[in-house]
Structure formats: C-alpha cells, structure tokens
Amino acid sequence: MRLWQILATERRQPMFSNSTLTADSVAYFKFETLSTEIKKANKIKPESKEPRLDCTFTYNPIKWKGFDYCITQSGANAARLFWTLRPAAYDSKINILRQADYQIKKSVKQYSYNISSLYIEHEADGLAYGYGYFSNKQEVGKKEKRPNPFYVWQKDLFLFITNPDFSIFEVLIIPDGRLNYRQHLKNLIQDSYKHILEEARMRSNVFYQYQNPDNNER
C-alpha cells in the first residue's frame, strides 16, 4: 500500500491519537553497514551476499527487550547486535512473490530467524519509509517447528527510515502499534513524529564500541 492508498483508507481506520506518543514512550535503534576498515579492525568477516547491518546507537527509555535474543552472547561478536538484509524471495509454495520488499534475517545458534519483513511504502528526499513487525505465530520454522522467541512482542510496530543503498537503518519501536500501523506510518511520513526522532537521535547512546583504525573507537 502506497502513500495515496494510506491516505485514502484513513477514514476507514480506527480513530487514533498520537498526542501521548513521545520519545520516552518508544525505543530507537540505529543500524549501519560498517566500513571495510572497521570490519577488518574488529575481525568481522566480509559478507558474501546479504549485507550485514550492525546496531551502533540506541535510545531505549522503555527498556524494550525485543532485540535482546539477537544479541550475540559469545565469540568474536559477543555483545553485538546485527542482522542481514535480503530481498524478499519468490515463494514457490504459493506461487507468488512475497508482498514485502525485503526480509531482515538473523541467525541465532543453529537457527535462522526472519526478524521482520520490510515493507517500503514511500520514498522522498533520498529516504525510504517503511514498516514491519515480528511474526505473530507462536511457532516458527519450516522443517522443524520451534517456539517463536519474539512472540511476546508481536503486537509492537517497527517504523523504518533508510537511505537508498540501505546502508543506514533507523528503527522506531512503537509498543502495541501494529494494529494502527497505517496511521503511525502516515505520521512518520508527514513529519508528525519528527520531534520524537530528533530527540531520540540526540539522546541516543553508543550500543557497542567498535574499534576504529582512525581513532581507535566508533
């Protein structure tokens, strides 16, 4: 659904007020593609196909824990939060192209999880705007069913802002926002959440201190 469709269906959506939404009632994460030099300094293997995006900054006054399961617990990537991005694939089972534009993937232990589908709905001024959310299925996996570790946050909404080459992702987490995703996305596109983003950016903290060959840290 594109912007004009969002606006056209606005009257049919449940009434929603964003008057109580502030930077202190959401969570903010920034993901970036690290430079080749920083990857080398931090012993990060270059990805073969799917680009890796690392969390560099976060502002989380609500102590949202939905991404905690994705934080690497041991080894060279310990304490880091990162995922990969791949174009949505053709689904041979149902013989259609997935509606999502991209899929955000993360391998945890021996399993690969689809963190969220990414639906790009609007592009303007060199930025793309979209949304996503965790799966609302209690079990995931095609061959081997297993509990969905993200199920408890399946009502939360992800609002995405990214640049054309998808090397920078800003993610705004709105608790219980999935039901009203159209209204939240419209507010994001029309700058109604500009003050929330600006404050979150200003108050964000470094998530992980990557070694930088230029100044020893990032």
C-alpha positions as CSV (number, residue, x, y, z in Angstrom):
1,M,0.0,0.0,0.0
2,R,1.5,3.3,-1.1
3,L,1.0,6.8,0.5
4,W,-2.0,7.7,-1.5
5,Q,-3.7,4.5,-0.5
6,I,-2.8,5.0,3.1
7,L,-4.4,8.5,3.0
8,A,-7.4,7.2,1.1
9,T,-8.2,4.5,3.7
10,E,-7.6,6.8,6.6
11,R,-11.3,7.3,7.2
12,R,-11.9,3.6,7.4
13,Q,-9.3,3.1,10.1
14,P,-10.0,3.2,13.9
15,M,-9.6,6.6,15.4
16,F,-6.1,7.0,16.8
17,S,-4.4,9.9,18.6
18,N,-0.6,10.3,18.7
19,S,-0.8,13.1,21.3
20,T,0.6,10.9,24.0
21,L,3.4,9.5,21.9
22,T,6.8,10.9,23.0
23,A,10.5,9.9,22.7
24,D,10.1,8.4,26.2
25,S,7.3,6.1,25.1
26,V,9.2,4.4,22.2
27,A,12.5,2.8,21.5
28,Y,15.0,3.8,18.9
29,F,17.8,1.8,17.2
30,K,20.2,2.8,14.5
31,F,21.9,0.1,12.3
32,E,24.7,0.8,9.9
33,T,26.9,-1.0,7.4
34,L,30.4,-0.8,8.8
35,S,33.2,0.3,6.6
36,T,35.7,-2.3,5.3
37,E,38.4,-0.8,7.6
38,I,36.2,-1.1,10.7
39,K,35.2,-4.6,9.8
40,K,38.8,-5.6,9.5
41,A,39.8,-3.9,12.8
42,N,37.0,-5.8,14.6
43,K,37.7,-9.1,12.8
44,I,34.3,-9.1,11.1
45,K,34.3,-11.4,8.1
46,P,33.1,-9.7,4.9
47,E,29.6,-11.0,3.9
48,S,29.3,-12.9,0.7
49,K,25.8,-11.8,-0.5
50,E,23.5,-10.4,2.2
51,P,24.7,-7.1,3.7
52,R,25.3,-7.1,7.4
53,L,23.9,-4.1,9.5
54,D,25.3,-3.5,13.0
55,C,23.5,-1.6,15.7
56,T,25.6,1.5,16.5
57,F,23.3,3.7,18.6
58,T,20.2,3.2,20.7
59,Y,17.8,5.1,22.9
60,N,15.6,2.8,24.9
61,P,13.9,4.6,27.8
62,I,11.1,1.9,27.9
63,K,13.7,-0.9,28.3
64,W,12.2,-2.7,25.3
65,K,13.8,-6.2,25.0
66,G,12.6,-7.5,21.7
67,F,16.0,-7.5,20.1
68,D,17.8,-9.0,23.1
69,Y,17.5,-12.5,21.7
70,C,19.5,-11.3,18.7
71,I,22.5,-10.0,20.7
72,T,25.4,-12.4,20.2
73,Q,26.4,-14.0,23.5
74,S,29.8,-15.3,22.9
75,G,32.8,-15.5,20.5
76,A,34.2,-12.6,18.4
77,N,30.8,-11.0,18.0
78,A,29.9,-11.0,21.7
79,A,27.5,-8.2,22.9
80,R,26.9,-7.1,19.4
81,L,23.5,-6.7,17.7
82,F,23.4,-7.2,14.0
83,W,21.3,-8.7,11.2
84,T,21.3,-9.2,7.5
85,L,19.1,-7.8,4.8
86,R,17.9,-9.8,1.8
87,P,15.3,-9.1,-1.0
88,A,12.0,-10.8,-0.5
89,A,12.1,-14.1,-2.3
90,Y,9.7,-15.8,-4.7
91,D,7.6,-18.3,-2.7
92,S,7.4,-21.5,-4.7
93,K,4.9,-23.0,-2.3
94,I,2.2,-20.4,-3.0
95,N,3.5,-19.4,-6.4
96,I,3.6,-15.7,-5.8
97,L,6.2,-13.0,-5.0
98,R,6.1,-12.0,-1.3
99,Q,4.4,-8.7,-0.6
100,A,7.3,-7.5,1.4
101,D,10.2,-5.7,-0.3
102,Y,12.9,-7.1,2.0
103,Q,13.4,-9.6,4.8
104,I,15.5,-8.9,7.9
105,K,17.3,-12.1,8.9
106,K,19.3,-13.2,11.9
107,S,21.0,-16.5,12.8
108,V,20.8,-17.4,16.4
109,K,22.7,-20.5,17.4
110,Q,21.9,-23.1,14.7
111,Y,18.7,-21.4,13.5
112,S,17.9,-18.6,11.1
113,Y,15.0,-16.3,12.0
114,N,13.1,-13.9,9.9
115,I,13.2,-10.9,12.3
116,S,10.7,-8.9,10.2
117,S,9.5,-8.3,6.7
118,L,10.3,-4.8,5.5
119,Y,7.5,-3.0,3.6
120,I,8.8,0.1,1.8
121,E,5.8,2.4,1.4
122,H,7.1,5.8,0.5
123,E,10.3,7.4,-0.9
124,A,11.2,11.1,-0.7
125,D,14.2,13.4,-0.4
126,G,16.7,10.5,-0.6
127,L,15.0,8.5,2.1
128,A,12.7,5.4,2.2
129,Y,10.0,4.9,4.8
130,G,8.5,1.5,5.7
131,Y,7.2,-0.7,8.5
132,G,7.4,-4.2,9.8
133,Y,6.8,-6.4,12.9
134,F,7.7,-9.7,14.4
135,S,5.7,-12.8,13.3
136,N,2.5,-13.4,15.3
137,K,2.9,-17.2,15.1
138,Q,3.6,-19.0,18.3
139,E,5.9,-21.4,16.4
140,V,8.3,-20.8,13.6
141,G,10.3,-23.0,11.3
142,K,9.5,-24.9,8.1
143,K,11.1,-28.3,8.7
144,E,11.4,-28.2,12.4
145,K,8.8,-26.3,14.4
146,R,10.2,-24.4,17.4
147,P,8.8,-21.7,19.8
148,N,8.9,-18.1,18.4
149,P,11.3,-16.2,20.7
150,F,9.8,-12.9,19.5
151,Y,6.1,-13.8,20.0
152,V,5.7,-11.7,23.2
153,W,6.4,-8.6,21.2
154,Q,4.3,-9.5,18.1
155,K,1.9,-6.5,18.7
156,D,4.7,-4.0,18.5
157,L,5.4,-2.0,15.4
158,F,8.7,-1.2,13.6
159,L,8.9,2.0,11.6
160,F,11.9,2.1,9.3
161,I,13.8,5.0,7.8
162,T,16.6,4.1,5.4
163,N,18.8,5.6,2.7
164,P,18.8,4.5,-1.0
165,D,21.6,1.9,-0.6
166,F,20.2,0.5,2.7
167,S,23.5,1.2,4.5
168,I,21.8,3.1,7.3
169,F,18.6,2.0,9.1
170,E,16.8,3.9,11.8
171,V,14.1,1.8,13.6
172,L,11.4,3.3,15.8
173,I,9.7,0.8,18.0
174,I,6.1,1.6,19.0
175,P,4.7,-0.8,21.6
176,D,1.3,-2.2,20.7
177,G,1.4,-0.1,17.5
178,R,0.9,-2.9,15.0
179,L,-2.9,-2.6,14.8
180,N,-2.6,1.1,13.8
181,Y,0.4,0.7,11.5
182,R,-1.1,2.8,8.7
183,Q,-1.7,5.8,11.0
184,H,1.8,5.5,12.5
185,L,3.4,5.2,9.1
186,K,1.4,8.2,7.9
187,N,2.6,10.2,10.9
188,L,6.2,9.3,10.2
189,I,6.0,10.2,6.5
190,Q,4.3,13.5,7.2
191,D,6.8,14.5,9.9
192,S,4.3,14.3,12.8
193,Y,7.0,12.1,14.6
194,K,9.9,14.4,13.6
195,H,10.2,15.7,17.2
196,I,10.3,12.2,18.5
197,L,13.0,11.1,16.1
198,E,15.1,14.2,16.7
199,E,15.0,13.8,20.5
200,A,15.8,10.0,20.2
201,R,18.8,10.7,18.0
202,M,20.1,13.4,20.3
203,R,19.7,11.3,23.4
204,S,20.9,8.0,21.9
205,N,24.0,6.2,23.3
206,V,26.6,4.1,21.6
207,F,25.4,0.5,21.6
208,Y,28.8,-1.2,21.0
209,Q,32.2,0.4,20.9
210,Y,33.7,-0.8,17.7
211,Q,37.4,-0.4,17.2
212,N,38.1,2.2,14.5
213,P,41.6,2.3,12.9
214,D,41.3,6.1,12.5
215,N,40.6,7.0,16.1
216,N,40.6,3.6,18.0
217,E,36.8,3.6,18.6
218,R,33.5,4.2,17.0
